[in-house]
Amino acid sequence: MLHSGSYRAEVEEASNETTAQKNAVRKANSYLSMTGFSRSGLIKQLEFEKFSTEDATYAVDKISPDWDEQAAKKAKSYQDLSGFSRDGLIKQLEFEGFTTDQAAYGADSVGL
């Protein structure tokens, strides 16, 4: 059976992953299953867990979540904890590392 070049590249990439990169990917996915993160926030969290900046960045770029969805998830968790105005929530999400557009998407997702 012939495999596409894309599949072959994915297999080669996976086999070239270091153990630290594999662990960073696993940890990043674990964090995303609990709450929303911005790209920079997730990298910082992985660095806090003592992954190198390179391994943390690799993991986040490899899993490449939908950042709008992550902003919506984070916005919901903030709204569940305490009330925010639209502007206040957008500012908080931007503080967390989301872009202005991602933050606005998050605020829209919770009806603000």
Buried (B, 14 or more C-beta within 10 A) or exposed (E): EEEEEEEEEEEEEEEEBEEBBBBBBEBBEEBBEEEBBBBEBBBBBBBEEEBEEEBBBBBBEBBEBEBBBBBBBBBBEBBEEEEBEBEBBBBBBBEBBBBEEBBBBBBBBBEB
